[in-house]
Amino acid sequence: MGAALALAERGRGRTAPNPNVGCVIVLEGRVVGRGWTQVGGRPHAEAMTLAEAGAEARGATAYVTLEPCAHQSPRGPACSDLLIEAGVARVVAALEDPDARTAGQGFARLEAAGIAVTRSVRANEARRSMAGFLTRQALGRPHVTLKLATSLDGCIAMADGSSRWITGPQARAHAHLERSRHEAILVGRGTYDADAPRLDVRLPGLEARGPMRVLLSSTAEDLPGWTVIAAPQNVATLPRVDHILVEGGAAVASAFLAADLVDRILLYRAPILIGGGKPALRDIGLTDLAQAHGRWAIVDARQLGMDRLEVYERERNEA
Ligand SMILES: NC(=O)c1ccc[n+]([C@@H]2O[C@H](COP(=O)([O-])OP(=O)(O)OC[C@H]3O[C@@H](n4cnc5c(N)ncnc54)[C@H](OP(=O)(O)O)[C@@H]3O)[C@@H](O)[C@H]2O)c1
């Protein structure tokens, strides 16, 4: 399942509206097929993996990060049917598919055909891996990551607005890798005017992964090469976007937090002090300190050259 989860990452940010699934087929301890959801959502991971495994899928075990689909589509057959036809003996899955067209029916169809099904293997990792699809299914909007690059004293720019560069090359390369995993990147009008950001992916081999560029502004006219939205909630209307990276600045970050639209924070912290600079955030709508607690959990921390990256996820226990 670890290998299937790693393969699933290859599709992240490129498969909407479909989930980025990974799949591995193993026969007698040997990997005979590997696959992941392709750009645009088809072929599905299982179809690609079965094509590679060929006749060796018979009697094998398929590890898949999401329940195989049960629905026929004009774009391809149901993966549960493909697995049955190929004669796999066992399916190990991480998550049940919340899509109403499958939602347990994929597993039921496999079991009815005599295939052993093991559920919920490494489910938390799969949830993180398919956060875009799952957020779209549950909340009807993309998964939102907020990127902040700050000094030790929490500034995102000098008082005059200059912010190039706060972090070093390793942190910036990591931020570019994150861009490649999102269908869209958003900045505010203030950042657009101050930095004229290109928002492309400047990493060797990944240059073609330029995400959609989105500007948050209530006043901007149409800008060539940009999609303009007038409110944070409008991210839900962006076509084929299940992951969006919000890159600032302070007003935009605060607006997304105030609307409780941020699911994940990437905090890149440089070992510098600015003093009297632009704070990372403005008012985010809290009226007492207790409301600030219990919202964010740290899920990763690492050193990137001189800088520190911490990753936080929104705790949504109310569900
Ligand atoms: N270190 C970092 O990570 C980082 C990242 C990005 C930017 N920066 C720095 O941050 C500074 C810019 O930040 P900023 O706070 O001045 O500007 P900003 O957040 O980039 O943009 C502010 C503009 O966004 C629009 N906006 C904000 N909230 C909105 C809402 N709820 N609905 C509709 N539109 C909304 C408004 O545009 P309209 O007035 O057109 O409606 C507003 O004037 C620059 O100095 C930049 O270099 C730092």
PDBQT file of the ligand as one rigid body, heavy atoms in Angstrom, charges set to zero:
ROOT
HETATM    1  N1  LIG A 401       6.277  36.239   2.361  1.00  0.00    +0.000 N 
HETATM    2  C1  LIG A 401       5.213  35.770   1.752  1.00  0.00    +0.000 C 
HETATM    3  O1  LIG A 401       4.848  34.595   1.907  1.00  0.00    +0.000 OA
HETATM    4  C2  LIG A 401       4.420  36.665   0.857  1.00  0.00    +0.000 A 
HETATM    5  C3  LIG A 401       3.550  36.078  -0.055  1.00  0.00    +0.000 A 
HETATM    6  C4  LIG A 401       2.782  36.911  -0.856  1.00  0.00    +0.000 A 
HETATM    7  C5  LIG A 401       2.881  38.288  -0.718  1.00  0.00    +0.000 A 
HETATM    8  N2  LIG A 401       3.758  38.817   0.172  1.00  0.00    +0.000 N 
HETATM    9  C6  LIG A 401       3.830  40.270   0.344  1.00  0.00    +0.000 C 
HETATM   10  O2  LIG A 401       2.581  40.713   0.865  1.00  0.00    +0.000 OA
HETATM   11  C7  LIG A 401       2.330  42.043   0.411  1.00  0.00    +0.000 C 
HETATM   12  C8  LIG A 401       0.937  42.101  -0.189  1.00  0.00    +0.000 C 
HETATM   13  O3  LIG A 401      -0.005  41.799   0.827  1.00  0.00    +0.000 OA
HETATM   14  P1  LIG A 401      -1.291  42.678   1.009  1.00  0.00    +0.000 P 
HETATM   15  O4  LIG A 401      -1.954  42.227   2.268  1.00  0.00    +0.000 OA
HETATM   16  O5  LIG A 401      -0.897  44.089   0.881  1.00  0.00    +0.000 OA
HETATM   17  O6  LIG A 401      -2.148  42.334  -0.286  1.00  0.00    +0.000 OA
HETATM   18  P2  LIG A 401      -2.812  40.990  -0.819  1.00  0.00    +0.000 P 
HETATM   19  O7  LIG A 401      -3.349  40.198   0.320  1.00  0.00    +0.000 OA
HETATM   20  O8  LIG A 401      -1.915  40.320  -1.778  1.00  0.00    +0.000 OA
HETATM   21  O9  LIG A 401      -4.001  41.605  -1.708  1.00  0.00    +0.000 OA
HETATM   22  C9  LIG A 401      -4.963  42.448  -1.126  1.00  0.00    +0.000 C 
HETATM   23  C10 LIG A 401      -6.075  42.619  -2.141  1.00  0.00    +0.000 C 
HETATM   24  O10 LIG A 401      -6.708  41.384  -2.377  1.00  0.00    +0.000 OA
HETATM   25  C11 LIG A 401      -8.087  41.584  -2.577  1.00  0.00    +0.000 C 
HETATM   26  N3  LIG A 401      -8.822  40.952  -1.487  1.00  0.00    +0.000 N 
HETATM   27  C12 LIG A 401      -8.411  40.677  -0.230  1.00  0.00    +0.000 A 
HETATM   28  N4  LIG A 401      -9.420  40.112   0.474  1.00  0.00    +0.000 NA
HETATM   29  C13 LIG A 401     -10.461  40.034  -0.355  1.00  0.00    +0.000 A 
HETATM   30  C14 LIG A 401     -11.774  39.538  -0.217  1.00  0.00    +0.000 A 
HETATM   31  N5  LIG A 401     -12.223  39.006   0.932  1.00  0.00    +0.000 N 
HETATM   32  N6  LIG A 401     -12.593  39.598  -1.284  1.00  0.00    +0.000 NA
HETATM   33  C15 LIG A 401     -12.160  40.146  -2.444  1.00  0.00    +0.000 A 
HETATM   34  N7  LIG A 401     -10.906  40.634  -2.635  1.00  0.00    +0.000 NA
HETATM   35  C16 LIG A 401     -10.089  40.574  -1.599  1.00  0.00    +0.000 A 
HETATM   36  C17 LIG A 401      -8.310  43.064  -2.553  1.00  0.00    +0.000 C 
HETATM   37  O11 LIG A 401      -8.166  43.528  -3.887  1.00  0.00    +0.000 OA
HETATM   38  P3  LIG A 401      -9.153  44.676  -4.446  1.00  0.00    +0.000 P 
HETATM   39  O12 LIG A 401      -8.789  45.904  -3.673  1.00  0.00    +0.000 OA
HETATM   40  O13 LIG A 401      -8.799  44.758  -5.907  1.00  0.00    +0.000 OA
HETATM   41  O14 LIG A 401     -10.540  44.211  -4.186  1.00  0.00    +0.000 OA
HETATM   42  C18 LIG A 401      -7.176  43.546  -1.685  1.00  0.00    +0.000 C 
HETATM   43  O15 LIG A 401      -6.850  44.904  -1.944  1.00  0.00    +0.000 OA
HETATM   44  C19 LIG A 401       3.406  42.362  -0.589  1.00  0.00    +0.000 C 
HETATM   45  O16 LIG A 401       4.359  43.155   0.080  1.00  0.00    +0.000 OA
HETATM   46  C20 LIG A 401       3.988  41.021  -0.957  1.00  0.00    +0.000 C 
HETATM   47  O17 LIG A 401       5.347  41.138  -1.315  1.00  0.00    +0.000 OA
HETATM   48  C21 LIG A 401       4.529  38.037   0.963  1.00  0.00    +0.000 A 
ENDROOT
TORSDOF 0
